[in-house]
Amino acid sequence: MRILITNDDGVDAPGIAVMREIALTLSDDVWVVAPDGNQSGAAHRFTFGRELGVDQREDRVFSIVGGSPADCVVAGMTHICKDLKPDLVLSGINNGQNLGDILNCSGTVAGAREGALHGALGIGISQGVDYERGTEIDWTNSRTYAARVVSQLLQQVKGRGEVYFNVNIPFCAPEDVAGIRVVPFQRFARSPMAYYPSDNAGKFFIAIPETPKPLDEEHDFRLAMHGNAITVTPLLLQHTHYEMAAGLDGKLGL
């Protein structure tokens, strides 16, 4: 099995080294193609009309200079690994959770999605952080559990089809992890993204100032953040709302 790894925190981020450790327990044919710098929040952006560069860091490890996670998967699938396309694309391990509607802007999730679009099984994995206590991250749960999750998905998901996966690992003590839950992602009543003022006059950030509410007890956000569960969310490449399409077909016209 050939595995391609990417991320959105950059090729030098600690999480991608953890992901590589995990991938090497599954296969000895592991390739890394990741951005040369932080691309958090890049979502599924492609870099059109501007040249990118490929920097080989070591054997089977490449960075795409100026590229997004989606750019990296394309380069990996259609150029670097074109002789034998990867069967599995692992994106992450992200520094911080990608839960609820936040996955729509996640470069980590986009890396998995682009892998699925190229015919691989795409899995994005994020390690949760307790931001109320600081930004320090502990990779123990990812090292302990992520390979098990990936192995089971490989066994259970037959064929690649239309599905890719978003996985979140909780930040609790390893012995407190409350199993694996396959659940929907949390749709928020409103986007959590908001204007956040900077200390510099006239400047601001786009940030998530507070946790959106209400949270559903059986969706990913509450289960991962407050229930200590590893959450696995299957996602579809096909975005069409078929029921709406059928209901509106023939009712709109000029």
Buried (B, 14 or more C-beta within 10 A) or exposed (E): EBBBBBBBBBBBBEBBBBBBBBBEEBEEBBBBBBBBBBBBEBBBBEBEEEEBEBEEEEEBBBBBEBBBBBBBBBBBBEEBBEEEBBBBBBBBBBBBBBBBBBBBBBBBBBBBBBBBBBBBBBBBBBBBBBEEEEEEBBBBBBBEBBBEBBEEBBEEBEEBEEBBBBBBBBBBEEEEBEEBBEBBBBEBEEEBBEEEEEEEEEEEEEEEEEBBEEBBEEBBBBBBBEBBBBBBBBBEEEEEEEEEEEEEEEEEEE
